[in-house]
Amino acid sequence: MQFTAFSAIAADDWNRVVLESDDGWALSTYEWLEMVTDVWSQRSPMDNIGFAIEENDRLVAVMPLHWIPELKLISSSGWGAGGPVVLNGF
């Protein structure tokens, strides 16, 4: 099992996990996470610290996470409405 930073994952690979999992939803998609980072960062610093879990060179889970230093807060999907997304049957 290997952990890989959001920035090292292709959007299509991340979204495949989101779309194929019963845990996934719109606020877990790659594009949403990038948009949240861009919009919030216009107000104050925010870092996308999301990551994926790979097994046998295949993504099996993704974890949307943002770090907001000003609030000393780690939040899933930007505003806390997310969580881990794991492929069904894994």
Secondary structure, DSSP 4 states (H G I P E B T S, - for coil): -EEEEGGGS-HHHHHHHHHHSTT--GGGSHHHHHHHHHHHHTTS--EE--EEEEETTEEEEEE--EEEGGGTEEETTTTT----EE-TT-
